[in-house]
């Protein structure tokens, strides 16, 4: 099955900045996204509590709830992005709507909890939503090994983390890498979160400085029919 790239709209001169933080579960997205939001003074767009409320049902009965859960994450995140655009508010997005489809949706599709017809519908909903979303200026990928992602999930204190099936974080890490290899919606910066401790204020400040410079340098309009070429840059941060 092919997974086509979504063509995103080109930014107008009046639109506020959008920074997306991507990566698999356990990679450090939330830590980095909240930190950058604080550094820049931008609105932080977390996962919607209404979407997260589906997780217990999802893990209890994936065949019943997998499609509805991913649709909820997609719709609620898209709604928050549209509101930020309406408010002309620069924002840091913790996990994109596209990961809902091409990472988590694909995971449940692979395991049969989302049917072919449901997955086609989820992708169609994403295509419609993408047409009304503000363009992403830069996507920061939080990268770590599947083993590290699994270990971090086990060590976290979030109540729902205990519900994830064995191997979930590892497979999601692989699917995230596959999806990012097709991403053309913005430049991409890869941050190795096994080497850079984003909880450290000095490290976070350095990351924020470099991200700001990269956003400013990548503000030129995209080429080739509205698509950006992916730009993988290593942020130079002190080792943790």
Secondary structure per residue as TSV (DSSP state, phi and psi in degrees):
chain	resnum	aa	ss	phi	psi
A	1	X	-	360.0	133.4
A	2	X	-	-89.9	154.8
A	3	X	-	-128.8	87.4
A	4	X	-	-65.0	150.9
A	5	X	-	-77.3	138.6
A	6	X	-	-80.4	131.9
A	7	X	-	-84.6	116.0
A	8	X	-	-92.3	155.1
A	9	X	-	-69.9	154.3
A	10	X	-	-84.1	140.9
A	11	X	-	-66.7	140.4
A	12	X	-	-92.1	165.9
A	13	X	T	-68.9	-14.5
A	14	X	T	-99.9	-4.6
A	15	X	-	-80.9	143.4
A	16	X	-	-77.2	161.9
A	17	X	-	-70.3	147.8
A	18	X	E	-131.7	119.8
A	19	X	E	-111.7	124.5
A	20	X	E	-106.2	136.9
A	21	X	E	-113.1	121.5
A	22	X	E	-121.4	169.8
A	23	X	-	138.9	167.9
A	24	X	-	-74.9	168.4
A	25	X	T	-58.8	134.9
A	26	X	T	87.8	-0.3
A	27	X	S	-85.4	-11.3
A	28	X	S	101.0	21.6
A	29	X	H	-59.7	-50.2
A	30	X	H	-65.4	-41.1
A	31	X	H	-60.2	-45.9
A	32	X	H	-70.2	-43.5
A	33	X	H	-63.7	-44.6
A	34	X	H	-66.5	-37.3
A	35	X	H	-65.4	-44.5
A	36	X	H	-67.8	-36.8
A	37	X	H	-59.3	-42.6
A	38	X	H	-67.7	-41.7
A	39	X	H	-62.9	-41.9
A	40	X	H	-89.2	-17.4
A	41	X	T	72.4	29.8
A	42	X	-	-99.4	158.7
A	43	X	E	-65.9	136.2
A	44	X	E	-100.2	124.3
A	45	X	E	-106.7	99.5
A	46	X	-	-84.7	176.6
A	47	X	-	-67.0	137.4
A	48	X	-	-65.5	132.2
A	49	X	H	-56.9	-31.6
A	50	X	H	-66.7	-36.9
A	51	X	H	-71.5	-42.7
A	52	X	H	-63.3	-23.5
A	53	X	T	-66.0	-14.1
A	54	X	T	-81.4	-13.9
A	55	X	H	-63.0	-42.4
A	56	X	H	-60.9	-45.2
A	57	X	H	-63.0	-40.3
A	58	X	H	-58.3	-48.7
A	59	X	H	-75.8	-22.2
A	60	X	H	-74.7	-37.0
A	61	X	-	-148.6	78.5
A	62	X	H	-58.0	-38.1
A	63	X	H	-63.3	-31.7
A	64	X	H	-82.6	-36.6
A	65	X	H	-113.3	-7.3
A	66	X	H	-61.9	-47.8
A	67	X	H	-64.7	-46.5
A	68	X	H	-63.2	-37.1
A	69	X	H	-63.9	-47.9
A	70	X	H	-67.0	-36.8
A	71	X	H	-63.0	-38.5
A	72	X	H	-65.1	-45.9
A	73	X	H	-59.8	-42.6
A	74	X	H	-65.2	-50.8
A	75	X	H	-67.2	-44.5
A	76	X	H	-68.4	-38.5
A	77	X	H	-67.8	-41.2
A	78	X	H	-61.7	-39.2
A	79	X	H	-62.9	-42.5
A	80	X	H	-65.9	-38.3
A	81	X	H	-65.3	-41.5
A	82	X	H	-63.7	-37.7
A	83	X	H	-66.8	-41.4
A	84	X	H	-61.9	-41.1
A	85	X	H	-64.2	-41.2
A	86	X	H	-60.8	-36.9
A	87	X	T	-84.2	-1.8
A	88	X	T	54.5	40.1
A	89	X	-	-101.2	122.6
A	90	X	-	-63.5	143.1
A	91	X	E	-145.8	156.3
A	92	X	E	-111.7	120.8
A	93	X	E	-100.6	121.6
A	94	X	E	-88.0	97.2
A	95	X	S	78.7	125.4
A	96	X	-	-83.7	163.0
A	97	X	H	-65.5	-25.4
A	98	X	H	-73.1	-28.8
A	99	X	H	-67.4	-32.5
A	100	X	I	-55.6	-37.6
A	101	X	I	-85.3	-57.4
A	102	X	I	-88.0	-7.9
A	103	X	I	-114.5	-67.2
A	104	X	I	-74.6	-41.2
A	105	X	I	-61.8	-41.6
A	106	X	H	-65.8	-37.0
A	107	X	H	-56.6	-50.6
A	108	X	H	-71.9	-26.5
A	109	X	H	-67.9	-42.4
A	110	X	H	-59.6	-37.2
A	111	X	T	-91.3	6.3
A	112	X	T	83.8	3.3
A	113	X	S	-80.1	-21.4
A	114	X	S	-117.3	124.4
A	115	X	-	-74.7	168.6
A	116	X	H	-58.2	-43.2
A	117	X	H	-66.1	-41.3
A	118	X	H	-65.1	-39.3
A	119	X	H	-68.3	-39.0
A	120	X	H	-61.2	-40.4
A	121	X	H	-66.6	-42.1
A	122	X	H	-60.1	-41.9
A	123	X	H	-67.3	-37.2
A	124	X	H	-66.0	-40.8
A	125	X	H	-60.4	-41.8
A	126	X	H	-63.1	-40.0
A	127	X	H	-62.7	-42.1
A	128	X	H	-66.4	-43.9
A	129	X	H	-63.1	-38.9
A	130	X	H	-60.7	-30.0
A	131	X	T	-66.5	-22.6
A	132	X	T	-108.6	5.2
A	133	X	S	-91.5	147.7
A	134	X	-	-67.1	146.6
A	135	X	-	-68.3	151.1
A	136	X	-	-88.2	129.5
A	137	X	S	-77.5	-40.3
A	138	X	E	-154.7	140.1
A	139	X	E	-112.7	120.8
A	140	X	E	-99.4	118.3
A	141	X	E	-91.9	121.5
A	142	X	E	-86.0	112.8
A	143	X	E	-111.8	136.8
A	144	X	-	-155.3	168.2
A	145	X	-	-73.8	155.5
A	146	X	H	-55.9	-39.0
A	147	X	H	-63.9	-40.5
A	148	X	H	-65.8	-40.8
A	149	X	H	-60.7	-44.8
A	150	X	H	-61.1	-43.9
A	151	X	H	-64.4	-42.8
A	152	X	H	-63.8	-40.2
A	153	X	H	-62.8	-41.4
A	154	X	H	-65.3	-30.4
A	155	X	H	-86.6	-15.6
A	156	X	-	-73.5	159.4
A	157	X	-	-100.4	8.7
A	158	X	-	-70.7	133.1
A	159	X	G	-58.6	-36.5
A	160	X	G	-76.5	-16.7
A	161	X	G	-63.8	-29.3
A	162	X	G	-69.0	-13.3
A	163	X	G	-88.5	-15.6
A	164	X	S	-64.8	134.0
A	165	X	-	-69.0	159.0
A	166	X	T	-59.5	135.4
A	167	X	T	84.3	-3.0
A	168	X	H	-60.7	-52.0
A	169	X	H	-62.6	-36.9
A	170	X	H	-64.8	-46.6
A	171	X	H	-69.9	-38.1
A	172	X	H	-62.9	-37.4
A	173	X	H	-60.4	-43.5
A	174	X	H	-65.1	-43.5
A	175	X	H	-67.0	-34.2
A	176	X	H	-64.5	-40.7
A	177	X	H	-65.3	-40.2
A	178	X	H	-61.8	-45.3
A	179	X	H	-64.1	-44.8
A	180	X	H	-64.0	-27.8
A	181	X	T	-68.8	-16.3
A	182	X	T	-104.2	-6.4
A	183	X	-	-70.2	128.4
A	184	X	-	-130.5	13.8
A	185	X	S	-80.4	-14.7
A	186	X	S	-170.5	166.9
A	187	X	E	-61.4	155.0
A	188	X	E	-125.6	135.5
A	189	X	E	-118.0	131.3
A	190	X	E	-102.5	126.0
A	191	X	E	-114.9	120.2
A	192	X	E	-78.5	102.7
A	193	X	T	-80.8	-1.3
A	194	X	T	-83.0	-21.4
A	195	X	T	-103.0	-32.3
A	196	X	S	-106.9	117.1
A	197	X	-	-88.2	100.8
A	198	X	T	-73.6	-4.2
A	199	X	T	-79.9	-18.0
A	200	X	S	-79.2	124.5
A	201	X	H	-58.8	-37.4
A	202	X	H	-67.5	-44.8
A	203	X	H	-62.0	-45.2
A	204	X	H	-61.1	-41.6
A	205	X	H	-63.4	-38.8
A	206	X	H	-67.4	-40.9
A	207	X	H	-61.9	-45.4
A	208	X	H	-59.8	-41.2
A	209	X	H	-62.9	-46.0
A	210	X	H	-69.1	-39.2
A	211	X	H	-61.5	-43.7
A	212	X	H	-59.6	-42.2
A	213	X	H	-65.6	-39.6
A	214	X	H	-67.6	-41.3
A	215	X	H	-60.7	-45.5
A	216	X	H	-63.0	-38.8
A	217	X	H	-75.1	-21.7
A	218	X	T	-103.5	20.0
A	219	X	-	-81.4	-1.8
A	220	X	S	-67.6	150.2
A	221	X	-	-60.1	147.6
A	222	X	-	-69.4	158.9
A	223	X	B	-106.2	179.8
A	224	X	T	55.1	65.8
A	225	X	T	67.2	31.8
A	226	X	T	90.5	7.4
A	227	X	B	-109.4	140.4
A	228	X	-	-85.4	148.4
A	229	X	-	-80.9	139.6
A	230	X	-	-67.0	137.3
A	231	X	-	-120.5	105.5
A	232	X	-	-95.4	114.0
A	233	X	E	-122.8	141.5
A	234	X	E	-94.5	116.6
A	235	X	-	-70.1	129.4
A	236	X	-	-88.5	103.4
A	237	X	-	-127.9	155.8
A	238	X	-	-65.8	149.0
A	239	X	-	-69.4	147.0
A	240	X	-	-76.4	360.0
